[in-house]
C-alpha cells in the first residue's frame, strides 16, 4: 500500500486557502500555513481549482522557505487555468478571476503539472490526483470524462511514476465510483487516492461496501479529504460543500449530545473515526485560521472512551462494519 510516513497521518487540505466560502486575507492564509508547519504538519494537498491557483500560490510562498525533502506535496490535474478572466460564483467566488477549464488529456496533464510547480515554487510533486472525474462535477458526461482521463492523464501519470518523476498517482473525487472503476482497470491502477466526502461520521456506509475493502485488497492508500463533512461537524453550516440540510443538522445535534455526555469533542471523534480505517493513509482537514491547526492535532490524540463509540453504534450513527478506535 502506498503509505505516507506515520507523522504524515494528519495532513493539511488547502482548498480553503483558495478563498473557499469567504475572502481570506493574505496574512491569515500565510499564518495558517506557517502554523501547520510549526505544529509538525508535513503533508500538504492542493489543486489548481482552489481559487484558480490561489491556494497553490499561497502554499508555495510559505513552503518555498523550507527544505523540499522535509515535506510531502500533492496536487491535482484535470483543470487548466487560463489568462482569460470571468465573473465567479459557487465555492470559489472569492478566488482569482481566471477562467478554469476541464481537460483530462495527456498534454493538458503535463501542462497542468508544470504550471502547478511554478505556482508552488517547487521542482517536483510527490502525489498527483486526477480531479473530479465524477457525477457531482461532470453530470451525465462523467464516464466520458473518465475515459478521457484513462487514455490521457492516467497514462501520463503512470509513465511519470515509472520514471520516478512522481511517487504515485490516483483519483481525487467526492464520490467513490470513479476510484472503484479505476481500481478495476487492467492496464494501470491508482496507488493512492483522495476520497473527499464519503468517509466521515455522517457518510460512510457506501465506502465501506466496496471502496475501503477493495483498497485494502489492492494495496491502494486512501486519503480522507473532508473528515468534518465540509465543516458541519465542527460548528460550520456546510455539508458536502453546500448548505447542510435539516436532516444532517439534526444528526449532528444528536451526535453533539452524545459527545457532551462523554465529555468528548466532536472534532476529535470525527478525525479519529476517519483515521482509524486500515485503508486510510492520511486525513487532511482544511483550515483558514492558525489556531485550528493545533486544535486538530489535539483532537487526533484526544482520549475517547470506548463506551462513546459503542453508543454511536447502538444509535446507528456509525455503521456496525466501520472500524472504530474503541474496538478491541
C-alpha positions, 0 to 999 in steps of 0.5 A: 500500500502506498503509505505516507510516513506515520507523522504524515497521518494528519495532513493539511487540505488547502482548498480553503486557502483558495478563498473557499466560502469567504475572502481570506486575507493574505496574512491569515492564509500565510499564518495558517500555513506557517502554523501547520508547519510549526505544529509538525504538519508535513503533508500538504494537498492542493489543486489548481481549482482552489481559487484558480491557483490561489491556494497553490500560490499561497502554499508555495510562498510559505513552503518555498522557505523550507527544505523540499525533502522535509515535506510531502506535496500533492496536487491535482490535474484535470483543470487548466487555468487560463489568462482569460478572466470571468465573473465567479460564483459557487465555492470559489467566488472569492478566488482569482478571476481566471477562467478554469477549464476541464481537460483530462488529456495527456498534454493538458496533464503535463501542462497542468503539472508544470504550471502547478510547480511554478505556482508552488515554487517547487521542482517536483510533486510527490502525489498527483490526483486526477480531479473530479472525474465524477457525477457531482462535477461532470453530470451525465458526461462523467464516464466520458470524462473518465475515459478521457482521463484513462487514455490521457492523464492516467497514462501520463501519470503512470509513465511519470511514476515509472520514471520516478518523476512522481511517487504515485498517482490516483483519483481525487473525487467526492464520490467513490465510483470513479476510484472503484472503476479505476481500481478495476482497470487492467492496464494501470491502477491508482496507488493512492487516492483522495476520497473527499466526502464519503468517509466521515461520521455522517457518510460512510456506509457506501465506502465501506461496501466496496471502496475501503475493502477493495483498497485494502485488497489492492494495496491502494492508500486512501486519503480522507479529504473532508473528515468534518463533512465540509465543516458541519461537524465542527460548528460550520453550516456546510455539508458536502460543500453546500448548505447542510440540510435539516436532516444532517443538522439534526444528526449532528445535534444528536451526535453533539449530545452524545459527545457532551455526555462523554465529555468528548469533542466532536472534532476529535471523534470525527478525525479519529473515526476517519483515521482509524480505517486500515485503508486510510493513509492520511486525513487532511482537514482544511483550515483558514485560521492558525489556531485550528491547526493545533486544535486538530492535532489535539483532537487526533490524540484526544482520549475517547472512551470506548463506551462513546463509540459503542453508543454511536453504534447502538444509535446507528450513527456509525455503521456496525462494519466501520472500524472504530478506535474503541474496538478491541 
